[in-house]
């Protein structure tokens, strides 16, 4: 499942259950969930960004390049990514989005980053470390890529993007993890849950410089 928006105006879409990619979409008003119109193409392991009335989903299983926009009522197909992939992360908005990392086939882990301007995707500066199942948050010109898996090992390292290039910054405190949740901005971000060799409930906050422990989730989970 991927999402966009805020705690009182959220959008959840896609995902993978019962052996199938899902196309369902739901809206949350801070109290309850309501069914919305479905994605045109069901998928898990993509990434979401934007708001409840201007959402965006990109990539997803199996190694897809498809992108769709949501206008508050329905989803519409948009221009494809340059590189199809899954287990990606994203940041930004429907008209200024960023998608990075992931896996483009059964063995290749990606460093590629693509920026979206509301119409088309453009290759921009690569991540320093290839990774899949990573967390992402922020905006197109001030984004964070956190943890993930390089195809052999779970990672704890973190990178910041300034609109041009990625730079290594302070690692998370641990555990190193993949398939986590993430939210926030470059100076006020969160990562939570995931797989660190077992299911994780721990949460960490980022202030733009360092990571600190925050209250754990009630239930450990991943993806």
Number of C-alpha atoms within 10 A of each C-alpha: 20 19 24 26 20 16 11 13 15 20 29 21 25 26 22 16 10 6 6 11 19 19 18 19 24 18 23 18 14 11 8 9 14 10 11 17 16 18 21 15 17 18 28 24 29 31 28 33 30 26 21 24 19 19 24 29 29 30 29 28 22 19 21 22 19 23 24 21 23 23 14 15 11 15 22 13 14 17 15 17 21 15 19 19 28 28 30 30 32 32 31 26 23 24 19 17 25 34 27 29 30 31 29 24 14 9 8 15 22 25 18 22 24 21 24 22 14 15 11 15 21 12 16 15 17 18 21 14 21 20 32 29 29 31 31 34 27 26 23 24 19 19 25 32 28 28 28 32 22 22 17 8 12 21 24 20 19 22 20 23 22 15 15 11 15 21 13 15 15 15 17 22 13 16 17 21 30 30 26 25 21 26 19 19 20 23 16 14 20 24 25 24 24 28 21 20 11 12 17 23 19 20 21 20 21 21 13 15 11 14 19 12 14 14 11 14 13 8 10 15 18 17 17
